[in-house]
Amino acid sequence: MTDFLSTGTLPDEYRDLALTVRDFANQVVAPVAAKHDAEHSFPYEVVAGMADMGLFGLPFPEEFGGMGGDYFALCLALEELGKVDQSVAITLEAGVSLGAMPIYRFGNDKQKAEWLPLLASGRALGAFGLTEPGAGSDAGGTRTTARLDGDSWIINGSKQFITNSGTDITRLVTVTAVTGEVDGKKEISTIIVPADTPGFTAEPAYNKVGWNASDTHPLSFDDVRVPAENLLGERGRGYANFLRILDEGRIAIAALSVGAAQGCVNESVRYAKEREAFGRPIGTNQAIAFKIARMEARAHMARTAYYDAAALMLSGKPFKKQAAIAKLVASEAAMDNARDATQIFGGYGFMNEYAVARHYRDSKILEIGEGTTEVQLMLIGRELGLWQT
Ligand SMILES: Cc1cc2nc3c(=O)[nH]c(=O)nc-3n(C[C@H](O)[C@H](O)[C@H](O)COP(=O)(O)OP(=O)(O)OC[C@H]3O[C@@H](n4cnc5c(N)ncnc54)[C@H](O)[C@@H]3O)c2cc1C
């Protein structure tokens, strides 16, 4: 089967990286994916392998312990991992683009020196605490508060659905909190909370529909005291800064989604050639072949969308609309392809140990996390001047 990496579209260094991650995904990630999914266990050994390869440092400069690559390189790695195990891919995505990136983008020299080499090494994970019980799509509805008390912030409140927040290697959570009021509006700032701070608790993990090997917890903050210097970025800019992180993150989620969509194609092609019904391979029926052809087209179109958004971002041009489009079409491609692949696998497609069944359960969250489908449509509509808020 010809594959996109063999078309010559990508420069050699990107293609070589993608092929290296593909080998790792097939040899190390795939064999244990069903086990971790069934046991709902965090894949520490796989994460350590990704750390050894430098994947957590991909987009960061070497001076911070990174690989000196860029965000597109991260996306290529996510696409390859997303083909075989979305839980592993989201662990990398959240660790880099949500955990470490806010510190790289908005941290001062001291914060970068203290945290980035650790997070870029992959030996420690950072989490991104924006969502709250009453503030998801409307993330400005934050109720968590932080008040200055001498040289400290005192944080109270809760966050929910936070990825990578309760593993044995989680070292920090960056949270948004209301730090005051300006012109009658909430002043929202971002604060780094080391995971061993008294009063900070990662509550028991959720029992999710999918992404079972990814770590997700509700968090509570009960008079959590951190130094005033843990303020990340400018006071009052926390919400805006996190939105910038989410714009980028949408390209990464789109890449992961393309991986899922392509993984479903690959599984379906293999199975359609080998499974026989009525005395011939099911793939010789046009109904099946057309279904797979459409799946391939969806994955390809979604890939071009995230390549385009990443290219704009890397060249310093506005990319908000393109990132929203990429996230929208790629997450839908993943969900649609997962549904079709499950159909092609028949009864086996409904058995949890099959990769397509895992994609069927895992892909739904792609249409919800880092901005729902409706939020992407709101962003695109706003960019078209259809409304202001
Ligand atoms: C597994 C998992 C991991 C996650 N990881 C993180 C993380 O690491 N950090 C973090 O901060 N968050 C994380 N989240 C939270 C995620 O980003 C939110 O769940 C998501 O943004 C949606 O928010 P909500 O769940 O509050 O839904 P709501 O905002 O309550 O939305 C409910 C429904 O209403 C729709 N809706 C809302 N407003 C409108 C509108 N104006 N017009 C039309 N429709 C609308 C939504 O699209 C959705 O369909 C995670 C969630 C999950 C499930």
The ligand as an SDF file (V2000), in Angstrom:
LIG
                    3D

 53 58  0  0  0  0  0  0  0  0999 V2000
  -10.5350   12.8430   28.5530 C   0  0  0  0  0  0  0  0  0  0  0  0
  -10.5460   14.3370   28.6850 C   0  0  0  0  0  0  0  0  0  0  0  0
   -9.3480   15.0200   28.8370 C   0  0  0  0  0  0  0  0  0  0  0  0
   -9.3470   16.4060   29.0240 C   0  0  0  0  0  0  0  0  0  0  0  0
   -8.1700   17.0550   29.2890 N   0  0  0  0  0  0  0  0  0  0  0  0
   -8.2020   18.3670   29.6750 C   0  0  0  0  0  0  0  0  0  0  0  0
   -7.0130   19.0310   30.1470 C   0  0  0  0  0  0  0  0  0  0  0  0
   -5.9210   18.4470   30.1820 O   0  0  0  0  0  0  0  0  0  0  0  0
   -7.1160   20.3180   30.5750 N   0  0  0  0  0  0  0  0  0  0  0  0
   -8.3030   21.0100   30.5690 C   0  0  0  0  0  0  0  0  0  0  0  0
   -8.3140   22.1570   30.9810 O   0  0  0  0  0  0  0  0  0  0  0  0
   -9.4360   20.4130   30.0990 N   0  0  0  0  0  0  0  0  0  0  0  0
   -9.4290   19.1120   29.6660 C   0  0  0  0  0  0  0  0  0  0  0  0
  -10.5680   18.4970   29.2420 N   0  0  0  0  0  0  0  0  0  0  0  0
  -11.8210   19.2580   29.2190 C   0  0  0  0  0  0  0  0  0  0  0  0
  -12.3720   19.5370   27.8080 C   0  0  0  0  0  0  0  0  0  0  0  0
  -11.5670   20.4760   27.1510 O   0  0  0  0  0  0  0  0  0  0  0  0
  -13.8300   19.9910   27.9810 C   0  0  0  0  0  0  0  0  0  0  0  0
  -14.5830   18.8560   28.3650 O   0  0  0  0  0  0  0  0  0  0  0  0
  -14.4070   20.6170   26.7280 C   0  0  0  0  0  0  0  0  0  0  0  0
  -13.7910   21.8420   26.4360 O   0  0  0  0  0  0  0  0  0  0  0  0
  -15.9210   20.8250   26.8250 C   0  0  0  0  0  0  0  0  0  0  0  0
  -16.2700   21.4630   28.0050 O   0  0  0  0  0  0  0  0  0  0  0  0
  -17.4490   20.8390   28.9220 P   0  0  0  0  0  0  0  0  0  0  0  0
  -17.1570   19.4050   29.1190 O   0  0  0  0  0  0  0  0  0  0  0  0
  -17.6360   21.6920   30.1120 O   0  0  0  0  0  0  0  0  0  0  0  0
  -18.7460   20.9370   28.0050 O   0  0  0  0  0  0  0  0  0  0  0  0
  -19.7220   22.2070   27.9010 P   0  0  0  0  0  0  0  0  0  0  0  0
  -18.9350   23.4440   27.6750 O   0  0  0  0  0  0  0  0  0  0  0  0
  -20.6580   22.1830   29.0500 O   0  0  0  0  0  0  0  0  0  0  0  0
  -20.5330   21.8710   26.5650 O   0  0  0  0  0  0  0  0  0  0  0  0
  -21.6270   20.9420   26.5310 C   0  0  0  0  0  0  0  0  0  0  0  0
  -22.1630   20.9290   25.0990 C   0  0  0  0  0  0  0  0  0  0  0  0
  -22.7050   22.2280   24.7880 O   0  0  0  0  0  0  0  0  0  0  0  0
  -22.0860   22.7170   23.6050 C   0  0  0  0  0  0  0  0  0  0  0  0
  -22.0280   24.1850   23.6910 N   0  0  0  0  0  0  0  0  0  0  0  0
  -21.5250   24.9320   24.7020 C   0  0  0  0  0  0  0  0  0  0  0  0
  -21.6210   26.2430   24.4030 N   0  0  0  0  0  0  0  0  0  0  0  0
  -22.1880   26.3200   23.1710 C   0  0  0  0  0  0  0  0  0  0  0  0
  -22.5630   27.4030   22.3080 C   0  0  0  0  0  0  0  0  0  0  0  0
  -22.3580   28.6780   22.6480 N   0  0  0  0  0  0  0  0  0  0  0  0
  -23.1200   27.0970   21.1240 N   0  0  0  0  0  0  0  0  0  0  0  0
  -23.3270   25.8040   20.7560 C   0  0  0  0  0  0  0  0  0  0  0  0
  -23.0140   24.7390   21.5240 N   0  0  0  0  0  0  0  0  0  0  0  0
  -22.4490   25.0030   22.7120 C   0  0  0  0  0  0  0  0  0  0  0  0
  -20.7340   22.0660   23.5590 C   0  0  0  0  0  0  0  0  0  0  0  0
  -20.1810   22.0770   22.2480 O   0  0  0  0  0  0  0  0  0  0  0  0
  -21.0790   20.6680   24.0450 C   0  0  0  0  0  0  0  0  0  0  0  0
  -21.6040   19.9190   22.9890 O   0  0  0  0  0  0  0  0  0  0  0  0
  -10.5820   17.1240   28.9980 C   0  0  0  0  0  0  0  0  0  0  0  0
  -11.7820   16.4230   28.8040 C   0  0  0  0  0  0  0  0  0  0  0  0
  -11.7850   15.0550   28.6870 C   0  0  0  0  0  0  0  0  0  0  0  0
  -13.0950   14.3340   28.5610 C   0  0  0  0  0  0  0  0  0  0  0  0
  1  2  1  0
  2  3  1  0
  2 52  2  0
  3  4  2  0
  4  5  1  0
  4 50  1  0
  5  6  2  0
  6  7  1  0
  6 13  1  0
  7  8  2  0
  7  9  1  0
  9 10  1  0
 10 11  2  0
 10 12  1  0
 12 13  2  0
 13 14  1  0
 14 15  1  0
 14 50  1  0
 15 16  1  0
 16 17  1  0
 16 18  1  0
 18 19  1  0
 18 20  1  0
 20 21  1  0
 20 22  1  0
 22 23  1  0
 23 24  1  0
 24 25  2  0
 24 26  1  0
 24 27  1  0
 27 28  1  0
 28 29  2  0
 28 30  1  0
 28 31  1  0
 31 32  1  0
 32 33  1  0
 33 34  1  0
 33 48  1  0
 34 35  1  0
 35 36  1  0
 35 46  1  0
 36 37  1  0
 36 45  1  0
 37 38  2  0
 38 39  1  0
 39 40  1  0
 39 45  2  0
 40 41  1  0
 40 42  2  0
 42 43  1  0
 43 44  2  0
 44 45  1  0
 46 47  1  0
 46 48  1  0
 48 49  1  0
 50 51  2  0
 51 52  1  0
 52 53  1  0
M  END
$$$$
